[in-house]
Amino acid sequence: TLHRMMSLPALTPLEHAAFVAAGLLTYIVITRVRRQRRHPYAALAWVMGIAAFPYLGLPLFLIFGTRKVVRPATQRQPLPAGPWAALAPDWATRLLAALGAAGARPQAAVRFQAEGEQALQAVQAVIGSARHTLDICTYVLGDDEVGALIAAALADRARAGVRVRLLVDSIGSLKSAHSHDELLKRAGVHTRLFMPALGSPGRGRVNLRNHRKLLIADGARVWSGGRNLANEYFIGRVGEPPWLDLSFTAEGALAAQAQALFDGDWRIARGARQALPLGYAERLARLDAELDADTPCHADTLPAELLPADVALAQWVPSGPDFHEDILHALLVSAAFHAEQRLLLATPYFVPDEGLQEALVLAAKRGLQITLLLPKQSNHRLADWARGRAVRELVEAGVNVRLLPAMLHAKAVVVDDVLALCGSANLDSRSLFINYEAMAAFYGRAQIDWLADWITRTAADGEPASSKPPSWLRDIGEGIVATVAFQL
């Protein structure tokens, strides 16, 4: 009797086949009708999972499978104009404008930080400078000394009358997201978790993570880069040095563009299905106009002798479920085909899709000097396994892949002497197709030279990667991991 009470209802073969067909139809509707392009490995894994295990595969797809949220159609942006417009390569500015990225503009100041202590001082300076608003978006807020230091600084600003909003990714800060709640809430800091794992499974958003790192003061100053707000990114864990990472501060239009991104993320974290009702272009125009009234950062206010070499021309290259296009991926593939001399890349995790991998291989074969900087062993061992085949193929094609003995967490790209990227996105399929990410594109010679010099100097400490075939057991393991690489 107990066995009959606990047994599941039996389905006929026809009913089972109908359920499988319904599951596959659901996959087709969500991915094709809504035009959610995905990696071939991802598509194959979902189709096989739904077909083989429909009663588990379909619910998992509905929870984790959505790659894009409801978002406005792409709005073409105006091309840069003015005496400084020639600083940016035409192929890049035209592509980004067509994909909806806000245009490049001169910044009042840009400063990079390679050392952790220097970066922590920059964070404290931006927080301390806020007089009206302070907005923070981070993937990790640590339950450690750095997390406590920053939480105390945010609480201090809130008590001083500044409107402080803190947006933390619920998965990235799973262990520490509530560590500072009592202090922050008592001081009046507004906090939100981005897409809690148990908060929106029915909307298929659990797999969409906010990986952006933005700290914006008064909509006029921004700190960003690859660093999360925890010990390992600034001072190191007990007995360990800090990770190799990059961050920067900027004053001017980058801050206004970052403010527009944050406002959309804040709204989505509240449960909205899309960013602000205004389109991205309208939000940027409104914020840009407000910035113009207070901050002299445009070409018509700059002395002619500063043009073109001394102008810090920059723009955000955002990417994620809140945009129709995979903007960053498109820029990277285009850069591989347009670069004429060199391509320098630094990333902690390298799990590219076939399109980016093929573009890099072809660029190397046509003689482009490519340097790819990776940690010999990252903090995610599965990601290290997943990169094996791609790395060996690049080495065979002539790419100088350097493996560092230290943990590298910096994300940077340099294309010839015309473009450099620095921000939150890794060169993997999760960052390029699933996560909310933001990279700043720099066109000023000083910023390009700084990032190129850092990558070149850091690469000298690494050992060259090998193209030697792995053992059969390793090869099988890499193949298995590659089938889920889009989730790493």
Beta strands, then each sheet from edge to edge (+ up, - down):
strand 1: 105-113
strand 2: 133-138
strand 3: 163-169
strand 4: 190-194
strand 5: 214-217
strand 6: 221-225
strand 7: 247-252
strand 8: 312-319
strand 9: 342-346
strand 10: 350-351
strand 11: 369-375
strand 12: 400-404
strand 13: 412-415
strand 14: 419-423
strand 15: 427-428
strand 16: 437-442
strand 17: 463-464
sheet 1: 4+ 3+ 2+ 5- 6+ 7- 1+ 8- 16+ 14- 13+ 9- 11- 12- 17+
sheet 2: 10+ 15+
end
